[in-house]
Amino acid sequence: MTLHSLLRTFIPWPLVLLLSLSIVATVEADEVILKNGDRLTGTVVSAKEGKLTFNTPYAGDVAIAMDAIASINSDTDVTLRFNGKEVLNGKLATDDDQITLQASEVRGTTPIDWTQVRSINVPDTYWDGNVYLGGTQQAGNTERLSVSFGADATRRSLQDRFSLSFLYNYAEEDGELTTRDTYGSLKYDYFFAQKFYGLLSLEMLKDKFKDLNLRTVVGPGVGYQLWEDDIKALALEAGIAYFSEDRVDGEDDQWITARMGANAGWQITPWLKFTDRLLLYPQFESLGDYTLRNEAAMLTSLGGSWSLRLANVLERDSDPAEDVKKNDSKTSLSLQYSF
């Protein structure tokens, strides 16, 4: 006699159905234990602004203060977004009073600092970034004016990242224009895995003092995100690019080049942060010829969203236009607002 026949013979079918549903609910249920000892079973729905929304079969959605949670275990994957730009996905578990994200194929078990979790299962709908403005004005024996304005922004989700950058510099001395350049970049990253991603980038530079009416660099590549948390960040990239230079006076030119890049960040102290973005374009046709751009900045917090930004942009062209120097370096001090 089969198990099914035995159940039908000795146990009424409504009771069998009830037992089956109870077993399924128990197996698939998430669990939250509060610091006061209360235990809830159900499903983790979402969390934001310090409140966890937990759905129970007997009380519907329940709002729980995240700092009141002593233990949490989930049978389904959740997406955690942290106060920085880090995004992690997996099952929550608690072991020896430590909440962790369970190990997966691409990441080991990760301890979770509950105070650093910005949201759970809530897609980002806003940008992280900053705008900054700096300048000098001198009058008397020398008439000098300089202005520097820039902006950076990044939108990060679990599977992709979109970033943009803009920088404008202007300077004149004794009524004569000495600097005017505009730089902009766009980059899209798609994460095939936790750390590995494909990318498509676009850069544009306009600078009359480099004989550039417009330089355009566009191309695909791949990248590897070694670190991306509140303290440190490092990504390495490689690819190819189409390089075009529309010159003011010289002969226009275009070619295919390799693209190598690195993006780094380090929160040295709670009030001091270092960032660096390096791009190198070595030419395929002429080994030894390359174009380089490095943007480094040191940020000192002033409180709230404000900080002082000391930045340097170094550009090098190993084969520049006639009467143009190979190296060009600009250092600026700006007031920055982060959002």
Contacts in CASP RR format, 6 or more apart in sequence:
PFRMAT RR
TARGET T0000
AUTHOR 0000-0000-0000
METHOD contacts of the structure
MODEL  1
MTLHSLLRTFIPWPLVLLLSLSIVATVEADEVILKNGDRLTGTVVSAKEG
KLTFNTPYAGDVAIAMDAIASINSDTDVTLRFNGKEVLNGKLATDDDQIT
LQASEVRGTTPIDWTQVRSINVPDTYWDGNVYLGGTQQAGNTERLSVSFG
ADATRRSLQDRFSLSFLYNYAEEDGELTTRDTYGSLKYDYFFAQKFYGLL
SLEMLKDKFKDLNLRTVVGPGVGYQLWEDDIKALALEAGIAYFSEDRVDG
EDDQWITARMGANAGWQITPWLKFTDRLLLYPQFESLGDYTLRNEAAMLT
SLGGSWSLRLANVLERDSDPAEDVKKNDSKTSLSLQYSF
1 9 0 8 1.000
7 13 0 8 1.000
7 16 0 8 1.000
8 16 0 8 1.000
25 41 0 8 1.000
25 57 0 8 1.000
26 41 0 8 1.000
27 75 0 8 1.000
28 75 0 8 1.000
28 76 0 8 1.000
29 41 0 8 1.000
29 42 0 8 1.000
29 43 0 8 1.000
29 75 0 8 1.000
30 41 0 8 1.000
30 42 0 8 1.000
30 43 0 8 1.000
30 44 0 8 1.000
30 54 0 8 1.000
30 72 0 8 1.000
30 73 0 8 1.000
30 74 0 8 1.000
30 75 0 8 1.000
30 76 0 8 1.000
30 92 0 8 1.000
31 39 0 8 1.000
31 40 0 8 1.000
31 41 0 8 1.000
31 42 0 8 1.000
31 71 0 8 1.000
31 72 0 8 1.000
31 73 0 8 1.000
32 39 0 8 1.000
32 40 0 8 1.000
32 41 0 8 1.000
32 44 0 8 1.000
32 52 0 8 1.000
32 54 0 8 1.000
32 64 0 8 1.000
32 69 0 8 1.000
32 71 0 8 1.000
32 72 0 8 1.000
33 39 0 8 1.000
33 40 0 8 1.000
33 69 0 8 1.000
33 70 0 8 1.000
33 71 0 8 1.000
33 72 0 8 1.000
33 94 0 8 1.000
34 40 0 8 1.000
34 64 0 8 1.000
34 68 0 8 1.000
34 69 0 8 1.000
34 70 0 8 1.000
35 68 0 8 1.000
35 69 0 8 1.000
35 70 0 8 1.000
36 68 0 8 1.000
37 70 0 8 1.000
40 54 0 8 1.000
40 56 0 8 1.000
40 62 0 8 1.000
40 64 0 8 1.000
41 56 0 8 1.000
42 54 0 8 1.000
42 55 0 8 1.000
42 56 0 8 1.000
42 57 0 8 1.000
43 54 0 8 1.000
43 55 0 8 1.000
43 76 0 8 1.000
44 52 0 8 1.000
44 53 0 8 1.000
44 54 0 8 1.000
44 72 0 8 1.000
44 74 0 8 1.000
44 76 0 8 1.000
44 78 0 8 1.000
44 92 0 8 1.000
44 120 0 8 1.000
44 121 0 8 1.000
45 53 0 8 1.000
45 54 0 8 1.000
45 55 0 8 1.000
45 61 0 8 1.000
45 121 0 8 1.000
46 52 0 8 1.000
46 53 0 8 1.000
46 119 0 8 1.000
46 120 0 8 1.000
46 121 0 8 1.000
46 122 0 8 1.000
47 53 0 8 1.000
47 66 0 8 1.000
47 117 0 8 1.000
47 119 0 8 1.000
47 120 0 8 1.000
47 121 0 8 1.000
47 122 0 8 1.000
48 118 0 8 1.000
48 119 0 8 1.000
48 120 0 8 1.000
48 122 0 8 1.000
50 65 0 8 1.000
50 66 0 8 1.000
50 67 0 8 1.000
51 63 0 8 1.000
51 64 0 8 1.000
51 65 0 8 1.000
51 66 0 8 1.000
52 63 0 8 1.000
52 64 0 8 1.000
52 65 0 8 1.000
52 66 0 8 1.000
52 69 0 8 1.000
52 120 0 8 1.000
53 61 0 8 1.000
53 62 0 8 1.000
53 63 0 8 1.000
53 64 0 8 1.000
54 61 0 8 1.000
54 62 0 8 1.000
54 63 0 8 1.000
54 64 0 8 1.000
55 61 0 8 1.000
55 62 0 8 1.000
56 62 0 8 1.000
66 114 0 8 1.000
66 117 0 8 1.000
67 114 0 8 1.000
67 115 0 8 1.000
69 99 0 8 1.000
69 114 0 8 1.000
70 94 0 8 1.000
70 97 0 8 1.000
71 94 0 8 1.000
71 97 0 8 1.000
71 99 0 8 1.000
72 92 0 8 1.000
72 94 0 8 1.000
72 99 0 8 1.000
73 91 0 8 1.000
73 92 0 8 1.000
73 93 0 8 1.000
73 94 0 8 1.000
74 91 0 8 1.000
74 92 0 8 1.000
74 93 0 8 1.000
75 91 0 8 1.000
76 91 0 8 1.000
77 89 0 8 1.000
77 90 0 8 1.000
77 91 0 8 1.000
78 89 0 8 1.000
78 90 0 8 1.000
78 91 0 8 1.000
78 92 0 8 1.000
78 120 0 8 1.000
78 121 0 8 1.000
79 87 0 8 1.000
79 88 0 8 1.000
79 89 0 8 1.000
79 90 0 8 1.000
79 120 0 8 1.000
79 121 0 8 1.000
79 158 0 8 1.000
80 87 0 8 1.000
80 88 0 8 1.000
80 89 0 8 1.000
80 101 0 8 1.000
80 112 0 8 1.000
80 117 0 8 1.000
80 119 0 8 1.000
80 120 0 8 1.000
81 87 0 8 1.000
81 117 0 8 1.000
81 118 0 8 1.000
81 119 0 8 1.000
81 120 0 8 1.000
81 122 0 8 1.000
81 124 0 8 1.000
82 88 0 8 1.000
82 116 0 8 1.000
82 117 0 8 1.000
82 118 0 8 1.000
82 229 0 8 1.000
82 230 0 8 1.000
83 116 0 8 1.000
83 117 0 8 1.000
83 118 0 8 1.000
83 230 0 8 1.000
84 116 0 8 1.000
84 118 0 8 1.000
84 128 0 8 1.000
84 229 0 8 1.000
84 230 0 8 1.000
85 128 0 8 1.000
85 154 0 8 1.000
85 156 0 8 1.000
85 228 0 8 1.000
85 233 0 8 1.000
86 228 0 8 1.000
86 229 0 8 1.000
86 230 0 8 1.000
87 156 0 8 1.000
87 157 0 8 1.000
87 158 0 8 1.000
88 101 0 8 1.000
88 107 0 8 1.000
88 110 0 8 1.000
89 158 0 8 1.000
90 101 0 8 1.000
90 102 0 8 1.000
90 104 0 8 1.000
91 101 0 8 1.000
91 102 0 8 1.000
92 99 0 8 1.000
92 100 0 8 1.000
92 101 0 8 1.000
92 102 0 8 1.000
92 112 0 8 1.000
93 99 0 8 1.000
93 100 0 8 1.000
93 101 0 8 1.000
93 102 0 8 1.000
94 100 0 8 1.000
98 111 0 8 1.000
99 111 0 8 1.000
99 112 0 8 1.000
99 114 0 8 1.000
100 109 0 8 1.000
100 110 0 8 1.000
100 111 0 8 1.000
100 112 0 8 1.000
101 107 0 8 1.000
101 109 0 8 1.000
101 110 0 8 1.000
101 112 0 8 1.000
102 109 0 8 1.000
103 109 0 8 1.000
104 194 0 8 1.000
106 193 0 8 1.000
106 194 0 8 1.000
106 195 0 8 1.000
107 194 0 8 1.000
116 230 0 8 1.000
123 157 0 8 1.000
124 155 0 8 1.000
124 156 0 8 1.000
124 157 0 8 1.000
126 155 0 8 1.000
127 153 0 8 1.000
127 154 0 8 1.000
127 155 0 8 1.000
127 339 0 8 1.000
128 153 0 8 1.000
128 154 0 8 1.000
128 155 0 8 1.000
128 156 0 8 1.000
128 339 0 8 1.000
129 151 0 8 1.000
129 152 0 8 1.000
129 153 0 8 1.000
129 154 0 8 1.000
129 338 0 8 1.000
129 339 0 8 1.000
130 151 0 8 1.000
130 152 0 8 1.000
130 153 0 8 1.000
130 336 0 8 1.000
130 337 0 8 1.000
130 338 0 8 1.000
130 339 0 8 1.000
131 149 0 8 1.000
131 150 0 8 1.000
131 151 0 8 1.000
131 336 0 8 1.000
131 337 0 8 1.000
131 339 0 8 1.000
132 148 0 8 1.000
132 149 0 8 1.000
132 150 0 8 1.000
132 151 0 8 1.000
132 309 0 8 1.000
132 334 0 8 1.000
132 335 0 8 1.000
132 336 0 8 1.000
132 337 0 8 1.000
133 147 0 8 1.000
133 148 0 8 1.000
133 149 0 8 1.000
133 150 0 8 1.000
133 334 0 8 1.000
133 335 0 8 1.000
134 147 0 8 1.000
134 148 0 8 1.000
134 149 0 8 1.000
134 332 0 8 1.000
134 333 0 8 1.000
134 334 0 8 1.000
134 335 0 8 1.000
135 146 0 8 1.000
135 147 0 8 1.000
135 148 0 8 1.000
135 332 0 8 1.000
135 334 0 8 1.000
136 144 0 8 1.000
136 145 0 8 1.000
136 146 0 8 1.000
137 144 0 8 1.000
137 145 0 8 1.000
137 146 0 8 1.000
138 144 0 8 1.000
138 145 0 8 1.000
142 173 0 8 1.000
142 174 0 8 1.000
143 173 0 8 1.000
143 174 0 8 1.000
143 175 0 8 1.000
144 171 0 8 1.000
144 172 0 8 1.000
144 173 0 8 1.000
144 174 0 8 1.000
145 171 0 8 1.000
145 172 0 8 1.000
145 173 0 8 1.000
146 169 0 8 1.000
146 170 0 8 1.000
146 171 0 8 1.000
146 172 0 8 1.000
146 179 0 8 1.000
147 168 0 8 1.000
147 169 0 8 1.000
147 170 0 8 1.000
147 171 0 8 1.000
148 167 0 8 1.000
148 168 0 8 1.000
148 169 0 8 1.000
148 170 0 8 1.000
148 330 0 8 1.000
148 332 0 8 1.000
148 334 0 8 1.000
149 167 0 8 1.000
149 168 0 8 1.000
150 165 0 8 1.000
150 166 0 8 1.000
150 167 0 8 1.000
150 168 0 8 1.000
150 334 0 8 1.000
151 164 0 8 1.000
151 165 0 8 1.000
151 166 0 8 1.000
152 163 0 8 1.000
152 164 0 8 1.000
152 165 0 8 1.000
152 166 0 8 1.000
153 163 0 8 1.000
153 164 0 8 1.000
154 161 0 8 1.000
154 162 0 8 1.000
154 163 0 8 1.000
155 161 0 8 1.000
155 162 0 8 1.000
155 163 0 8 1.000
158 191 0 8 1.000
159 190 0 8 1.000
159 191 0 8 1.000
160 188 0 8 1.000
160 189 0 8 1.000
160 190 0 8 1.000
160 191 0 8 1.000
161 188 0 8 1.000
161 189 0 8 1.000
161 191 0 8 1.000
161 197 0 8 1.000
162 186 0 8 1.000
162 187 0 8 1.000
162 188 0 8 1.000
162 189 0 8 1.000
163 185 0 8 1.000
163 186 0 8 1.000
163 187 0 8 1.000
163 189 0 8 1.000
164 184 0 8 1.000
164 185 0 8 1.000
164 186 0 8 1.000
164 187 0 8 1.000
165 183 0 8 1.000
165 184 0 8 1.000
165 185 0 8 1.000
166 182 0 8 1.000
166 183 0 8 1.000
166 184 0 8 1.000
167 182 0 8 1.000
167 183 0 8 1.000
167 184 0 8 1.000
167 313 0 8 1.000
168 181 0 8 1.000
168 182 0 8 1.000
168 183 0 8 1.000
169 179 0 8 1.000
169 180 0 8 1.000
169 181 0 8 1.000
169 330 0 8 1.000
169 332 0 8 1.000
170 179 0 8 1.000
170 180 0 8 1.000
171 177 0 8 1.000
171 178 0 8 1.000
171 179 0 8 1.000
171 180 0 8 1.000
172 178 0 8 1.000
172 179 0 8 1.000
178 209 0 8 1.000
179 209 0 8 1.000
179 330 0 8 1.000
180 207 0 8 1.000
180 208 0 8 1.000
180 209 0 8 1.000
181 205 0 8 1.000
181 206 0 8 1.000
181 207 0 8 1.000
181 208 0 8 1.000
181 209 0 8 1.000
181 210 0 8 1.000
182 204 0 8 1.000
182 205 0 8 1.000
182 206 0 8 1.000
182 207 0 8 1.000
183 203 0 8 1.000
183 204 0 8 1.000
183 205 0 8 1.000
183 206 0 8 1.000
184 203 0 8 1.000
184 204 0 8 1.000
184 205 0 8 1.000
185 201 0 8 1.000
185 202 0 8 1.000
185 203 0 8 1.000
185 204 0 8 1.000
186 201 0 8 1.000
186 202 0 8 1.000
187 199 0 8 1.000
187 200 0 8 1.000
187 201 0 8 1.000
187 202 0 8 1.000
188 199 0 8 1.000
188 200 0 8 1.000
188 201 0 8 1.000
189 197 0 8 1.000
189 198 0 8 1.000
189 199 0 8 1.000
189 223 0 8 1.000
190 197 0 8 1.000
190 198 0 8 1.000
190 199 0 8 1.000
191 197 0 8 1.000
191 198 0 8 1.000
191 225 0 8 1.000
192 198 0 8 1.000
194 225 0 8 1.000
195 224 0 8 1.000
195 225 0 8 1.000
195 226 0 8 1.000
196 222 0 8 1.000
196 223 0 8 1.000
196 224 0 8 1.000
196 225 0 8 1.000
197 222 0 8 1.000
197 223 0 8 1.000
197 224 0 8 1.000
197 225 0 8 1.000
198 220 0 8 1.000
198 221 0 8 1.000
198 222 0 8 1.000
198 223 0 8 1.000
199 220 0 8 1.000
199 221 0 8 1.000
199 222 0 8 1.000
199 223 0 8 1.000
199 237 0 8 1.000
200 218 0 8 1.000
200 219 0 8 1.000
200 220 0 8 1.000
200 221 0 8 1.000
201 217 0 8 1.000
201 218 0 8 1.000
201 219 0 8 1.000
201 220 0 8 1.000
201 221 0 8 1.000
201 241 0 8 1.000
201 259 0 8 1.000
202 216 0 8 1.000
202 217 0 8 1.000
202 218 0 8 1.000
202 219 0 8 1.000
203 215 0 8 1.000
203 216 0 8 1.000
203 217 0 8 1.000
203 218 0 8 1.000
203 279 0 8 1.000
204 214 0 8 1.000
204 215 0 8 1.000
204 216 0 8 1.000
204 217 0 8 1.000
205 212 0 8 1.000
205 214 0 8 1.000
205 215 0 8 1.000
206 212 0 8 1.000
206 213 0 8 1.000
206 214 0 8 1.000
206 215 0 8 1.000
207 215 0 8 1.000
208 248 0 8 1.000
209 324 0 8 1.000
210 317 0 8 1.000
210 320 0 8 1.000
210 321 0 8 1.000
210 324 0 8 1.000
210 328 0 8 1.000
211 247 0 8 1.000
211 248 0 8 1.000
211 249 0 8 1.000
211 250 0 8 1.000
211 321 0 8 1.000
211 322 0 8 1.000
211 323 0 8 1.000
211 324 0 8 1.000
212 245 0 8 1.000
212 246 0 8 1.000
212 247 0 8 1.000
212 248 0 8 1.000
212 321 0 8 1.000
213 246 0 8 1.000
213 247 0 8 1.000
213 248 0 8 1.000
214 245 0 8 1.000
214 246 0 8 1.000
215 243 0 8 1.000
215 244 0 8 1.000
215 245 0 8 1.000
215 246 0 8 1.000
216 242 0 8 1.000
216 243 0 8 1.000
216 244 0 8 1.000
216 246 0 8 1.000
217 241 0 8 1.000
217 242 0 8 1.000
217 243 0 8 1.000
217 244 0 8 1.000
217 257 0 8 1.000
217 259 0 8 1.000
217 281 0 8 1.000
218 241 0 8 1.000
218 242 0 8 1.000
219 239 0 8 1.000
219 240 0 8 1.000
219 241 0 8 1.000
219 242 0 8 1.000
219 259 0 8 1.000
220 239 0 8 1.000
220 240 0 8 1.000
221 237 0 8 1.000
221 238 0 8 1.000
221 239 0 8 1.000
221 240 0 8 1.000
221 259 0 8 1.000
222 237 0 8 1.000
222 238 0 8 1.000
222 239 0 8 1.000
223 235 0 8 1.000
223 236 0 8 1.000
223 237 0 8 1.000
223 238 0 8 1.000
224 235 0 8 1.000
224 236 0 8 1.000
224 237 0 8 1.000
225 234 0 8 1.000
225 235 0 8 1.000
226 234 0 8 1.000
226 235 0 8 1.000
226 236 0 8 1.000
227 233 0 8 1.000
227 234 0 8 1.000
228 235 0 8 1.000
230 267 0 8 1.000
231 266 0 8 1.000
231 267 0 8 1.000
232 265 0 8 1.000
232 266 0 8 1.000
232 267 0 8 1.000
233 263 0 8 1.000
233 264 0 8 1.000
233 265 0 8 1.000
233 266 0 8 1.000
234 262 0 8 1.000
234 263 0 8 1.000
234 264 0 8 1.000
234 265 0 8 1.000
235 262 0 8 1.000
235 263 0 8 1.000
235 264 0 8 1.000
236 261 0 8 1.000
236 262 0 8 1.000
237 259 0 8 1.000
237 260 0 8 1.000
237 261 0 8 1.000
237 262 0 8 1.000
237 263 0 8 1.000
238 258 0 8 1.000
238 259 0 8 1.000
238 260 0 8 1.000
238 261 0 8 1.000
239 258 0 8 1.000
239 259 0 8 1.000
239 260 0 8 1.000
240 256 0 8 1.000
240 257 0 8 1.000
240 258 0 8 1.000
240 259 0 8 1.000
241 256 0 8 1.000
241 257 0 8 1.000
241 258 0 8 1.000
241 259 0 8 1.000
241 281 0 8 1.000
242 254 0 8 1.000
242 256 0 8 1.000
243 254 0 8 1.000
243 255 0 8 1.000
243 256 0 8 1.000
243 257 0 8 1.000
243 281 0 8 1.000
243 283 0 8 1.000
243 291 0 8 1.000
244 252 0 8 1.000
244 253 0 8 1.000
244 254 0 8 1.000
245 252 0 8 1.000
245 253 0 8 1.000
245 254 0 8 1.000
246 252 0 8 1.000
247 253 0 8 1.000
247 321 0 8 1.000
249 321 0 8 1.000
250 321 0 8 1.000
250 322 0 8 1.000
255 283 0 8 1.000
255 284 0 8 1.000
255 285 0 8 1.000
256 284 0 8 1.000
257 281 0 8 1.000
257 282 0 8 1.000
257 283 0 8 1.000
257 284 0 8 1.000
257 291 0 8 1.000
258 281 0 8 1.000
258 282 0 8 1.000
258 283 0 8 1.000
258 284 0 8 1.000
259 279 0 8 1.000
259 280 0 8 1.000
259 281 0 8 1.000
260 279 0 8 1.000
260 280 0 8 1.000
260 281 0 8 1.000
260 282 0 8 1.000
261 278 0 8 1.000
261 279 0 8 1.000
261 280 0 8 1.000
262 276 0 8 1.000
262 277 0 8 1.000
262 278 0 8 1.000
263 276 0 8 1.000
263 277 0 8 1.000
263 278 0 8 1.000
264 274 0 8 1.000
264 275 0 8 1.000
264 276 0 8 1.000
264 277 0 8 1.000
265 273 0 8 1.000
265 274 0 8 1.000
265 275 0 8 1.000
265 276 0 8 1.000
266 273 0 8 1.000
266 274 0 8 1.000
266 275 0 8 1.000
267 273 0 8 1.000
268 274 0 8 1.000
270 301 0 8 1.000
271 300 0 8 1.000
271 301 0 8 1.000
272 298 0 8 1.000
272 299 0 8 1.000
272 300 0 8 1.000
272 301 0 8 1.000
273 298 0 8 1.000
273 299 0 8 1.000
273 301 0 8 1.000
274 296 0 8 1.000
274 297 0 8 1.000
274 298 0 8 1.000
274 299 0 8 1.000
275 295 0 8 1.000
275 296 0 8 1.000
275 297 0 8 1.000
275 299 0 8 1.000
276 294 0 8 1.000
276 295 0 8 1.000
276 296 0 8 1.000
276 297 0 8 1.000
277 294 0 8 1.000
277 295 0 8 1.000
277 296 0 8 1.000
278 292 0 8 1.000
278 293 0 8 1.000
278 294 0 8 1.000
279 292 0 8 1.000
279 293 0 8 1.000
279 294 0 8 1.000
280 290 0 8 1.000
280 291 0 8 1.000
280 292 0 8 1.000
281 290 0 8 1.000
281 291 0 8 1.000
281 292 0 8 1.000
282 288 0 8 1.000
282 289 0 8 1.000
282 290 0 8 1.000
283 289 0 8 1.000
283 290 0 8 1.000
286 319 0 8 1.000
288 318 0 8 1.000
289 318 0 8 1.000
289 319 0 8 1.000
290 316 0 8 1.000
290 318 0 8 1.000
291 315 0 8 1.000
291 316 0 8 1.000
291 317 0 8 1.000
291 318 0 8 1.000
292 314 0 8 1.000
292 315 0 8 1.000
292 316 0 8 1.000
292 317 0 8 1.000
293 313 0 8 1.000
293 314 0 8 1.000
293 315 0 8 1.000
294 312 0 8 1.000
294 313 0 8 1.000
294 314 0 8 1.000
294 315 0 8 1.000
295 311 0 8 1.000
295 312 0 8 1.000
295 313 0 8 1.000
296 311 0 8 1.000
296 312 0 8 1.000
296 314 0 8 1.000
297 309 0 8 1.000
297 310 0 8 1.000
297 311 0 8 1.000
297 312 0 8 1.000
298 309 0 8 1.000
298 310 0 8 1.000
298 311 0 8 1.000
299 307 0 8 1.000
299 308 0 8 1.000
299 309 0 8 1.000
299 310 0 8 1.000
299 336 0 8 1.000
300 307 0 8 1.000
300 308 0 8 1.000
300 310 0 8 1.000
301 307 0 8 1.000
302 308 0 8 1.000
305 337 0 8 1.000
305 338 0 8 1.000
305 339 0 8 1.000
306 335 0 8 1.000
306 336 0 8 1.000
306 337 0 8 1.000
306 338 0 8 1.000
307 335 0 8 1.000
307 336 0 8 1.000
307 338 0 8 1.000
308 333 0 8 1.000
308 334 0 8 1.000
308 335 0 8 1.000
308 336 0 8 1.000
309 332 0 8 1.000
309 333 0 8 1.000
309 334 0 8 1.000
309 335 0 8 1.000
309 336 0 8 1.000
310 331 0 8 1.000
310 332 0 8 1.000
310 333 0 8 1.000
311 331 0 8 1.000
311 332 0 8 1.000
311 333 0 8 1.000
311 334 0 8 1.000
312 329 0 8 1.000
312 330 0 8 1.000
312 331 0 8 1.000
312 332 0 8 1.000
313 329 0 8 1.000
313 330 0 8 1.000
314 327 0 8 1.000
314 328 0 8 1.000
314 329 0 8 1.000
315 327 0 8 1.000
315 328 0 8 1.000
315 329 0 8 1.000
316 326 0 8 1.000
316 327 0 8 1.000
316 328 0 8 1.000
317 324 0 8 1.000
317 326 0 8 1.000
318 326 0 8 1.000
320 326 0 8 1.000
END
